[in-house]
Amino acid sequence: MESSSSNNTSEDEVNFVQHLDRPRVVRIHRNRTNQFTKWDDMEFYRRFRLSKNVVNIILERLRERLESPTNR
């Protein structure tokens, strides 16, 4: 029974080492489009089913919860 457990550990270690050998995926950070300025009021409503005014009210209420500790 012990050999099965040790065998699993060995497989896990091999998988881990193989994972380390792979090249890292390059992350691409793009600037976000400002949807408020991109669309006029009617097109904004058609796309998001909310007016710009309503979205601003929701954002103000949720702002603290949405803030990120980084500038990304």
C-alpha positions, 0 to 999 in steps of 0.5 A: 500500500505504501508503494502506491502512495509513493508512486503517486507522489513520484508522478506528482513530482514528475508532473510538477518538474515537467510543468516548470520546464515549459516556457511561461505564457507572456501576458498582454495588458491592453488599455481599456476603452472608455465606453462612456466616451466611445458611445453616444447615449442611445448606442450605450443604452442599446449595448448595455441596456442601462443608461450612462446615468444609471451606470454612474450611480451604480459605480458610485455605490460600488466604487470601494469594492471595485478598486484595485490595489494596483494600476494595471 
